[in-house]
Amino acid sequence: MGNNTSNDNGTKKINLKEISHNHTISSFMKRANDPSKKNIIVKIMMPLYYTSSPLTHDEMVYATLSWNNILNNTSNEYKLAKRNGQLDPTKSCREWLEIIFYQRLFDVHPVCKAMFTSPDSQGRFLTSLFSFIFTVLDDEDKFNRRLEQLAQSHCKRGVKACEYAVIGEVMFWSLSKILGPSMYDVNTHNAWVKIFSMMLNIIVPISVEYELKDNKSQTERLLAYKNREQSPTNIDSRIESSFNIIKKKPLTIKSQEKCPYGFKSESTTKRIVPVKTEPNSALVSPTSQ
């Protein structure tokens, strides 16, 4: 029996095994020969936090106030960090957000790191973008045009539609660290979710359509990342680095002050103490001996 079979009405069935071997959105849609399902794919690409609920006037105020606290260096967490010497005194709150955002992004989504050759300038782009967004929230045409331009330029750079969901999560996390619970409460968070959902409404459909038609930039970018990670030089250097750590450093546990990204914190190191126990006896901690 061949890979493709037909239904009783003569229509072509989709071979799921075949799709699994070449599972990009573009190849799936070409095999299904049904571009009308683009809207379904757009819905699938939307993150769990996505909402279609409209932004209210009060929510616009909450979000704008939170953003102004960052631009004006009036965030409580920022002032506390500077007062405690945990933050470079030359850094503004906006710069602190940029640092925290990209550190978090590269931690949770390392595949995108190679795209950012100049994190400083990219950080300024990020905060400038949101500053602009807040000026056009009540101007649908300007809002849409700016995000259409953003989506098209990112498509050419190889950004995939599904990656924008990660950007939103990282932004919410970064805002919570910068502003703290008193300034980033439930109402403010919900307002930011609605604003980012409005952005996704413009960006994701353009990205999906681009991937359906072409997908070349996305494929090349991910293949380059895969080849770089699997190159013998890269693998050997990681293995050698691991062995050097094992050979040169004693087995230790680090207790580190819990703090947001971008903070300077002091670490204390304690050598692991083996616990001696009698057969069938309960384990006790080193501190209790």
Residue pairs with C-beta under 8 A, 6 or more apart in sequence:
3 15
3 17
3 18
4 12
4 13
4 15
5 13
5 15
6 12
6 13
7 13
12 33
14 31
14 32
18 31
19 27
19 28
19 31
24 211
24 215
24 218
24 219
25 41
25 161
25 208
25 211
25 212
25 215
26 211
26 212
26 213
26 214
26 215
29 35
29 37
29 38
29 41
29 212
35 212
38 205
38 208
38 209
38 212
41 208
41 212
42 161
42 204
42 205
42 208
45 161
45 162
45 164
45 165
45 204
45 207
45 208
46 165
46 200
46 204
47 165
47 168
47 169
47 200
49 168
49 169
49 172
49 193
49 196
49 197
50 165
50 197
50 200
51 193
51 194
51 197
52 197
53 194
54 194
55 137
55 191
55 194
55 195
55 198
58 187
59 187
59 190
59 191
59 194
60 137
60 138
60 191
62 187
62 188
62 191
63 134
63 188
63 191
63 192
63 195
64 134
65 188
66 175
66 179
66 183
66 184
66 188
66 191
66 192
67 130
67 131
67 134
68 74
69 75
69 93
69 179
69 183
70 78
70 93
70 94
70 97
70 127
70 178
70 179
71 93
71 94
71 131
72 93
73 79
73 92
73 93
73 94
74 93
75 93
75 178
75 179
75 180
75 183
76 179
76 180
76 182
76 183
77 177
77 178
77 179
77 180
77 183
77 260
78 87
78 93
78 96
78 178
81 87
81 96
81 263
82 89
85 264
86 259
86 263
86 264
86 265
87 96
87 262
87 263
87 264
88 264
91 99
93 178
94 127
95 123
96 178
96 262
97 127
97 174
97 175
97 178
98 119
98 120
98 123
98 124
98 126
98 127
99 123
99 261
99 262
100 174
100 177
100 178
100 260
100 261
100 262
101 123
101 126
101 170
101 171
101 174
102 116
102 119
102 122
102 123
103 261
103 262
104 170
104 173
104 174
104 261
105 112
105 166
105 167
105 170
106 112
106 113
108 166
108 169
108 170
109 163
109 166
109 170
111 222
111 225
112 159
112 163
114 224
114 225
114 228
115 157
115 158
115 159
115 221
116 122
129 150
132 146
133 143
133 146
133 195
133 199
136 142
136 143
136 146
137 143
137 195
143 198
143 202
144 202
147 199
147 202
147 203
148 202
148 206
150 203
151 202
151 203
151 206
151 207
152 206
152 210
154 203
154 207
155 206
155 207
155 210
155 211
155 217
156 217
157 217
157 221
158 217
158 218
158 220
158 221
158 222
159 207
159 218
160 207
160 211
160 218
161 203
161 204
161 207
161 208
161 211
164 199
164 200
164 203
164 204
164 207
165 200
168 193
168 196
168 200
171 192
171 196
172 189
172 192
172 193
172 196
174 261
175 184
175 189
175 192
176 184
176 189
177 260
177 261
177 262
178 184
178 260
179 188
211 218
228 234
250 271
251 271
251 272
252 269
252 270
252 271
252 272
253 269
253 270
253 272
254 267
254 268
254 269
255 267
255 268
255 270
256 265
256 267
256 268
257 265
257 266
257 267
259 265
273 286
275 283
275 284
275 285
275 286
275 289
277 283
277 284
